[in-house]
Amino acid sequence: MIRVLVVDDQPTIRLGLRMILDHEPDIETVGEAGDGAAGVAAVLDSRPDVVVLDVRMPGVDGVEATRQLRADPRTASVRILVLTTFDDEDYLVGALRAGADAFLLKDSEPATLTETVRAVFRGENVLDPKITGSLVRRWRTLDAAAPDGEPREAPVDLSDRDRHVLSALARGRTNRQIGAELGLSESAVKAQVHGLLSRTGCVSRAQLVARAYEWGVTGDPR
């Protein structure tokens, strides 16, 4: 069973999320919290595999909660799925930097939510393609673009395969889809992504997507 903690300041949202998740045979909610501070405490108490976390909450918001969870060795490995809306760009950038694993729109279909929880549990990083553009625009507005408006250079040498993988990630491709494009197994693509994470200093697949835009590696190489 995938153990999930739900953190949202709206009781009706929490109830709806729990109903969706508990309906699945391989997922169970092990608790809920109404703000980030209570959410961090609940993670320590219930030890979930995945936290479904609203990014915008009064008091300790989702960004700060993510930062606290990542900073504590007892909770650093928990997977964090951030729920957001189209107008949460600043929060998104903050959560991305803090180390969130996945980003999903609040109005996503129930099946999308449950599949994303499963993907995050498997160790995948998920960035909803619908919010990629707004996230990257805000990222570049804050500090990603070079002063002359040109893309920055990547901090490491990127092979043709690296560039293809980064481009595919920026286009919302899954590991399986990337493997089909490159003639690689899904596990080989996963290894390639992990290698890019290690070499570039990014903490998540979502950060790699933002960096791909920063480095100008976003077009279809074909």
Stockholm file with secondary structure:
# STOCKHOLM 1.0

chainA/1-222         MIRVLVVDDQPTIRLGLRMILDHEPDIETVGEAGDGAAGVAAVLDSRPDVVVLDVRMPGVDGVEATRQLRADPRTASVRILVLTTFDDEDYLVGALRAGADAFLLKDSEPATLTETVRAVFRGENVLDPKITGSLVRRWRTLDAAAPDGEPREAPVDLSDRDRHVLSALARGRTNRQIGAELGLSESAVKAQVHGLLSRTGCVSRAQLVARAYEWGVTGDPR
#=GR chainA/1-222 SS CEEEEEECSCHHHHHHHHHHHHTSTTEEEEEEESSHHHHHHHHHHHCCSEEEEESCCSSSCHHHHHHHHHHSTTTTTSEEEEEECTTCHHHHHHHHHHTCSEEEETTCCHHHHHHHHHHHHTTCCEECHHHHHHHHHHHIIIIISCTTSSCCCCSSCCCHHHHHHHHHHHTTCCHHHHHHHHTCCHHHHHHHHHHHHHHHTCSSHHHHHHHHHHTTCCSCCC
#=GC SS_cons         CEEEEEECSCHHHHHHHHHHHHTSTTEEEEEEESSHHHHHHHHHHHCCSEEEEESCCSSSCHHHHHHHHHHSTTTTTSEEEEEECTTCHHHHHHHHHHTCSEEEETTCCHHHHHHHHHHHHTTCCEECHHHHHHHHHHHIIIIISCTTSSCCCCSSCCCHHHHHHHHHHHTTCCHHHHHHHHTCCHHHHHHHHHHHHHHHTCSSHHHHHHHHHHTTCCSCCC
//
